[in-house]
Amino acid sequence: MRTQAMAASFAALVAAAGAAPPPASAPVMTPATAVAARTDRRPVAGGLYDAAAGKTFISWGGQYEDNYVQAYDHRSRTWSAPVLVAGGDNDSHNYPTMVQAADGHLLVFRGLHNKELWVARSPKPHSIEGTWTDVQIPAGLGATYPMPVRTADGTLFVFIRETAGDFDPGYPTDTRPMKYVRSTDNGLTWQSSASLTGDRWAIAPLGRADNMNEVYVGQLRYEPATLLHGERIGIVYTLAGGGPEGHLHDRYHRNIYYATFTPADLHFHAADGHDLGTTVDDADQEAHLKVVDTPLQTVNPRSPDYISLVGSTLGAWPFVVWMRLDADGRVHDEAALWSPLGGWRNREVTTGVRVRDMERLDATTWRVYGTDDAGTPGITTYRLTGGTRWRFESAIATPRAVQRIEVIADHRDPARILATGASSDRDVAVADGDVYVAGAPGR
């Protein structure tokens, strides 16, 4: 009866949410012009609003992927100058991601690709001013793609990927599992997931016959505790590797997977609540975590895309949004919703849109931000209701093309999203992209 009641309530909310008219375009600010390099940053931890300071803080990668932060003062409606907090080691993987510790200090993380994890800490709480400290986190050896999350009690987690073969020649180049580090003292000291659980890695699909042993997490999303579930972190990811050609790095992509991580016990769970313990192996993910099974493609083989999005409806039923490429290179956007009535159900929702990030609007409706697949200037927004119902909402004009978008944590308009402009060259020595910040459509 409870499942039937939830289904009826869900249907009613979906119908009601679809009636809202599309809002007007959002105002766009340009905190920095012609300074951003290309980046591989996923839609995680690009910026945050600090209510105590009355400021929004953003982070972005400049020339050589050096890490910068800026502040927007909501009282004076002015931007600070960019502040350099750390070097980027000339690699687009070494993007800055930022969270605020419970003591008010800002922390900016970067991975020196396949080598080290570093954290830069603001000298004062609730401020970017002054000389930042910059220290290595030894527990994060081998880090790539740092994705930080702060939980309700102030505990900090940073999920990272390790290239196992760089530290043990017995592993081929396409063995790249996930692990994490944890801090319970506002980022001053850290422990590795291996020391906390005894497992060398957290998500490690090793020894697959198709050589798809690399994990590409598309997005992490923190979800506070509700009446239906405890505090958790939603995770969506795809696999990569050499496929039938042997052990090659990132030659092919395959499949979409969903899991949750519970900070309280360090366990991973499937959408149906199945407890996988503190580590996920290939058998676990194939039996419990697979959302969509996609074939290996010889044309446009890196499909699904690196970026995918994760959320939930009614605070309980998870969904993912992901992109695949067809033989002509055109993007197809798909969404998959899990329910206790039928498990995962996937459908195509649109084409030609590169989804970048999304934000929850109500119990069943999310706003998705995207860019044109052709790389033209501007941002488009869409309403996604019930996990799979999609409609156009608005267009946000930008002077130049946008490469990455992150929804700012705890945002306050007019600083709701951070949009990093596309650089004219893939080389991070070239940094001529703009940095944009926009408010909600209709504001």
Buried (B, 14 or more C-beta within 10 A) or exposed (E): EEEEEBBEEBEEBBEEBBEBEBBEBBBBBBBBBBBBBBBBBBBBBBBBBBEEBBBBBBBBBBBBBBBBBBBBEBEEEEBBEBBEBBBBBBBBBBBBBBBBBBEBBBBBBBBBBBBBBBBBBBEEBBBBEEEBEBEBBEBBBBBBBBBBBBBEEBBBBBBBBBBBBBEEEEBBBBBBBBBBBBBBEBBEEBBBBBEBBEBBBBBBBEEBEEBBBBBBBBBBBBBEBEEEBBBBBBBBBBBBBBBEEEBBBBBBBBBBBBBBBBBEEBBBBBBEEEEBBBBBBBEBBBEBBBBBEBEBBEEBBBBBBBBBBBBBBBBBBBBBBBBBBEEEEEBBBBBBBBBBEEEBBBEEBBEEBBBBBBBBBEBBBBBBBBBBBEEEBBBBBBBBBBBBBBEEBBBBEBEBBBBBBBBBBEBBBBBBBBBBBBBBEEEBEBBBBBBBBBBBBEE
